[in-house]
Amino acid sequence: MKPVWVATLLWMLLLVPRLGAARKGSPEEASFYYGTFPLGFSWGVGSSAYQTEGAWDQDGKGPSIWDVFTHSGKGKVLGNETADVACDGYYKVQEDIILLRELHVNHYRFSLSWPRLLPTGIRAEQVNKKGIEFYSDLIDALLSSNITPIVTLHHWDLPQLLQVKYGGWQNVSMANYFRDYANLCFEAFGDRVKHWITFSDPRAHAEAWHSYNTTWRSKQQGLVGISLNCDWGEPVDISNPKDLEAAERYLQFCLGWFANPIYAGDYPQVMKDYIGRKSAEQGLEMSRLPVFSLQEKSYIKGTSDFLGLGHFTTRYIMERNNPSRQGPSYQNDRDLIELVDPNWPDLGSKWLYSVPWGFRRLLNFAQTQYGDPPIYVMENGASQKFHCTQLCDEWRIQYLKGYINEMLKAIKDGANIKGYTSWSLLDKFEWEKGYSDRYGFYYVEFNDRNKPRYPKASVQYYKKIIIANGFPNPREVESWYLKALETCSINNQMLAAEPLLSHMQMVTEIVVPTVCSLCVLITAVLLMLLLRRQS
């Protein structure tokens, strides 16, 4: 390691604790705002098809890129896990809707599996009627429980055959296939679904939005938006212009990358400048960042009826003084360093820290940056702290309390926030981390073939927030916390008894029938011998 990097590392290690201590007592972080959300504010939870459904090859579903990835050999996913069964959600729709009713949510965000509806990914080739029926029944069941469906068209599970034939999203023709898929969904479910999320890709997103706007909006009167995930970037030194610029770059490379084309018609200027300069330094004649034509800018701009926003944590940002020796990448193009404050609560996942005040700042940034759009928070939540079966998840309660309160402050600031989706309803398959990270309100026992669900303490707490539509007063909010922890101890006892119950079930399902069969066989043999003796 070169001396300059040693000095930089030591300086950062000394700086961050001081920075956290200096800002810890600021009024923004210390004060808790008691009050309620606007009338009609929508509360919900979310999930995605691949992470929860299972039934990966059942009822005509085609393979997705994640099916192939998880099956392609050891070492791809922690524990070599797959989502072949996941939460068994495909067969537990009614059971999970009972959980949604128990939470008192107003809406449920879930995604449709593109390969379950179109096994090859192409509408003209094959439509899977059983897939249509499954999601139609799910939507009907939600509506009959007065739960609004918010439907994501694409949540990472691209049909594998589109990847094989066309190279996936790198091929421009994918926008047309996605448009055809979106039109199928609008046609099949749009009479009941009024809130659609495309995904995080502006070109294909615009195709779907225009299709809805031209063909379906007048009949169905729904909304189509996009959901973008972004952490907040806070400058290390707010008096240093270079750190301020680095923090701005962090946000533009994260949120602006997709939001700016939709709301302003082009990539953020800072992205164009930095990637263009680095491309030239690498000897390239053109920037690695694609250039929109005037027609494309006009086509993409304005294609969102609301902004969906996902957010989990915050980073301190500073200017990177020494150029990276690594090759071109998204990370290196930004020319910045990310830091965390060791005083921030660690929630178990290496990347996730509880920093509620960053949520308020991101919401206000999005509000002012993109011209006061209606905002729906589509993902916000905390993972399991430690790898255990603890249902008394007080750290998740504290996370919910802090982040939801900062969202309430953002509304007080003037942000036009329409709804909040906590992530997630169930513990589920967490991509390359397998089942090691648990974000759910309900604990899923994946080792049990029935995949039973158990409520964590956060279920009771979130339910109280929803019923009260916010935080009415200190005494009541404190009582929610105490009651939530009381109930979870009982649920922990039930979970602890699960191995015994599973053993008893095995005895009932396997041993008892076997013994009965042997008894019948022995009786038949004895009867036959008795008859022979008599004859």
Secondary structure, 3 states (H helix, E strand, C coil): CCHHHHHHHHHHHHHHHHHHHHHCCCHHHHCCCCEECCCCCEEEEECCHHHHCCCCCCCCCCCEHHHHHHHCCCCCCHHHCCCCCCCCHHHCHHHHHHHHHHHCCCEEEEECCHHHHCCCCCCCCCCCHHHHHHHHHHHHHHHHCCCEEEEECCCCCCEHHHHHHHCHHHCCCHHHHHHHHHHHHHHHHCCCCCEEECCCCHHHHHHHHHHHHHHHHHHHCCEEEEEEECCEEEECCCCCHHHHHHHHHHHHHHHHHHHHHHHHCCCCHHHHHHHHHHHHHCCCCCCCCCCCCHHHHHHHCCCCCCEEEECCCEEEEEECCCCCCCCCCHHHHCCEEEECCCCCCECCCCCCECCHHHHHHHHHHHHHHCCCCCEEEEECCCCCCCCCCCCCCHHHHHHHHHHHHHHHHHHHHCCCEEEEEEECCECCCCHHHCCCCCCCCEEECCCCCCCCEEECHHHHHHHHHHHHCEECCHHHHHHHHHHHHHHHHHHHHHHHCHHHHHHHHHHHHHHHHHHHHHHHHHHHHHHHHHHHHHC
